[in-house]
Amino acid sequence: MPEGWYAYDLRGSDYDPGEPVTVEPNVVVNHAGSVLTHEKINIPGEGFLRLGNSLDFLDEHLTLQVYCEKHDIPYPANNQTFKLRPASKSEAGLFYAMTPEKDAELGCIGHVRMDFGHSGKEFWHTWQPRGDESLNSPEFKQELGEVVDALRKTVLKDLSAMSSYCYNHGGEISGGGRQNYGYVVDTDRYRYCLRCNPQPGDYQAYLTCFDKRQQELRQEPPVIGKVSFASGETLAYTDPAIFLQVIRDELPYKPTSGFQYEVLTDDPTVRKGADDILYDLFGEENPRPLDDYGLTQRGREALKNAENPNLPHSYRWFVVENFACEGETRHDTDSLTGAIDRFNGLACDSKRLCVTKDDVATVYLAIAQDGETHLDEGWRDNPRFAADSTVQEADARLQLSIAGLELSGPTMTMGGM
C-alpha cells in the first residue's frame, strides 16, 4: 500500500451482493468492490460504516495517476522495490531441486536456504551454488542482498509473518511432503523463486536464483506453427511472418495440395493473423477484434477459477439494446437492480440482459424479442455459472420481474470515490 493511502472494501447486501451497503477494512463475503483513498475513513467500533445514500461515484474511468492529477492530489511513489507475485502452477518445478543439465538450461546460479530457528524469530541462511561460478558476479551478489533485505520486511520477517503472508497471498505449489508456497521476483536480469514452508522444525525457505540472460542464450525459438501437405511433408516455423506468409500462399491451393496448418502459439497477433487470411480467402472480414485472441495461461486459469463457488467473484451487469440490429448499444449498470430497470425501460424489439463474471465469462439471463420476454437457461449448462448463487438469485429476481412482481429501486453508479 502506498504510504499515506488507505484501502477499504465494500460489502454488498445479501439481497444484491453487487450493490454496496457498507464500507469495511476487509470483506470476504458479498465483496462488492474496493476503495483506495488518500483520506482515512473513520470506521465505527462495530467494524463497518453504513453507506445509506452517502455513497457517490463519478461516472469516469481513470487511472490513479490521472485521478490524482485531476484532483490535485500527490501521486504516491512506488515504495515497493521488488514486487513479489504468486507463482503459477506451470512454474512449480522451478522451486525444487533439478538436474545439473536443467540448472544449466535455466541459468540457475544457486539457492539460499533459510530458517527462523527454534524461536521462529531468528534468521539463518546458507548459500548453495548450482551453476557456473562466473554467474555469481558482484552485480548479482549485490542485488541478491537487496532482494533478501526487502523480503525480510514482509514474508521473511519471521515464521509468523511467513505463515500470515502465505495465507493471505496464495501461491500454493505442488511437491514436497507439506504444502509449500511459491513466489517470484523478477528484475531486469535475474529471477528469484522463493519457496516457503511455513512450518516449524524444518527449513522454512529456499530462494533459487536464475540469470535470465543465460536462459535467453540457451533457449531455442519456440515453434509457433506447423503446416502439412497430402504428400506427408510437414514443416515447423518459429518466425511468425514466414508462417503467416506460407498460409497466405498455400491456402488457396488446399483442395489439390491437401494443405493444413496448425497455430501453436498463444500470441494474439499470430492467431488473429491466421484467421484474417482465412476470412480474406472467402472475401470476408474477420469479425473478431485482437482483444478476443488474448487468452493466455493466466486467462485459462481465470476461467477455471470462475467455476469455483468458494472463491470471491466480481459481476458486471449490462443490457444490450437493439441486439444484433442497427443501432446496437450496450448499457453498463452497476447492479442487477440497475440492469433490470434499464432492461424494463427500453422500448425496443430486441434486447438482452447479461452478466460478465470476473471479466472472463458472459451469459444472457433475459431475452426480449418481438414483444415477448423470456429467461435464457443457458447459464445452467455453463460450468462457470451453474453453481453460482449470485446468478441463481438473479434468475429468481428476473422471474419476478417478468411476472411484474419485482420492485425496482435506487441504484448507485460505480466509478471512483
Buried (B, 14 or more C-beta within 10 A) or exposed (E): EBEEBBEBBBBBBEEBBBBBBBBBEEBEEBBBBEBBBBEEEEBEEEEBBEBEEEBEBBEEEBEBEEBBEEEEBEBBEEEEEBEBEBBBEEBBBBBBEBEEEEBBBBBBBBBBBBBBEEEBEEBEEEBEEBBBEEBBEEEBEEBBEEBBEBBBEBBBBBBEBBBBBBEEBEBEBEEEEEBBBBBBBBBEBBBBBBBBBBBBEEBBBBBBBBBBEBBEEEEEEEEBBBBBBEEEEEEEBEEBEEBBBBBBEBBEEBEEBEBBBEBBBBBBEBBBBBBBBBEEEEEEEBEEEEEEBBBEEEEEBBBEBBBEEEEEBBBBBBBBBBBEEEEBEEBBBBBBBBBBBBBBEBEBEBBBBBBBBBEBBBBBBBBBEEEEBEBBEEBEEBEBBEEBEBBBBBBEBBEEBBEEEBEEEEBBBBEBB
